[in-house]
């Protein structure tokens, strides 16, 4: 069924199949380097809705519907939808899923949600009672700014370490039934992360807050599996951005782990950070979701990447905790994704 | 392993053991009818902390530590901690769990979180790779009022349909290893609920917002299992309160399902609603958590209840969605709990 080998690490005896995936983005994502890989780009950041929050729900709906189409299955074939987002009480997910008539599992994992949902979905699918699970998440620049920082109308200056919340999302259909094994990609293992807190208090420097948890998860996974960074084509973090990525590499160097040759970060891939005025890079639940469900999975299908460690990174703060002077803990969950014919 | 029989309903071939549980409450809970069953009552609602939010984290810590003690196991024996709460970005859970050094799964299910965590923990434990999982949740009257309604200092009047958020929480240790089968209680089945929305917009009437989802989950579970209300000693909803409980019974009557003889609601059990000035009853994630992990589980151990349907009820709103004129959807997850020697 599956073979646990470490604290939170699970290697699946039978791989979990990624049978379909879909990505949604908006104007800025369409101006970025991944544009050609995104399924649905809407230049209008309202997505035809009256509020940013409703626009975010619409992103999730679009992503789920498109992924179901690509999987050539209907909503009735899905056992559960697993969703979460950054908004207070996860309203992006709740109003996005409420009309889908599916058993709903709500998560909160901040920007690690894409990885958290894939991890939980994968563990559920080690149980033969289930067959297909839909994992979805999103973020929206405007809803996130309003909630976590300032109203857009205020025109607040952004610090160099700040990141740009992605307006977009992604949906992944997982299955334990190998419907399309030839071109398919699978989840071979996961690691559920621990909360790590090195005392960062600057809510404009999320990369630094998340880097320690990413370093912990990567180091422990390599230990658990007796592998080294060069065993993977790509070690992909969620949204550390420029500052957090540098810190991650430094933290791992101290442990004699060198990921500099094959590390990349969704926050550095989703935008052209030299040209798009996003400071330290992209962020938000939608950042890793859109990157994974557009460019990364496509390149895996093509065989460009065969063996990827995806580490969803989350900064666990609220405006309340920041205002009360609390530190910002981070959490990072790992998904080991392989090209099917590579591991079979 | 387990036998799925309906949309979201799972009956476990091997029961999931509740090997320990612990409850925490404060002054008002200590003045209520369950006082004699609660493990830790602290008259000081700050629990020695500087803010209400930190007090809520402290509640979760106390509950987890006490449940580990009662299970006679250490943190190292726990595979995962599954936690969630009502606060923005679930900071009650995050700051409650951050020093526990455990793989952390964050949930958002509003007041259904105790049931959601038990459901996810149970499904995880159908996988033999895991052995023990800790499920915990909490709420705090003062942190909830500040976030969802008005600052306490404002002295706002409360409507008759409003409910009183429980200051408390509960922790449950689940295991697939029958350590103490003689006196033990087990989870026999679960049902993950769907989001239901009948258009309620009054955020002071959560009971009405949640009743439709509870009715749906109960009706479908009875259908799925070909059972009737009289097959159970108790059909226990989470926090519908007086208004929601009446609505639930009426909604089910329309479907020719009569639960009036064996229904009760944690929101009506945790306080003496005639004497304690709580209007329509208790509410919050802590409401079902404290009731389940004090009186209910104790009475099951004693054999008073042998067969209980616990339906965690959640109102999926945020202040943002309410201010934008949105309806309040509800979700209800069901846990079928049995006295061990009854089902073995």
Interface residues (C-beta under 8 A of the other chain):
Chain A: X1 X2 X3 X4 X7 X8 X10 X50 X51 X53 X54 X79 X80 X84 X86 X87 X88 X89 X90 X91 X94 X95 X97 X98 X100 X101 X102 X103 X104 X105 X106 X107 X108 X109 X110 X116 X120 X123 X124 X126 X127 X128 X129 X130 X147 X191 X192 X193 X194 X195 X197 X316 X317 X318 X319 X320 X321 X324 X326 X329 X331
Chain B: X1 X2 X3 X4 X7 X8 X10 X50 X51 X53 X54 X79 X80 X84 X86 X87 X88 X89 X90 X91 X94 X95 X97 X98 X101 X102 X103 X104 X105 X106 X107 X108 X109 X110 X116 X120 X123 X124 X126 X127 X128 X129 X130 X147 X191 X192 X193 X194 X195 X197 X316 X317 X318 X319 X320 X321 X324 X326 X329 X331
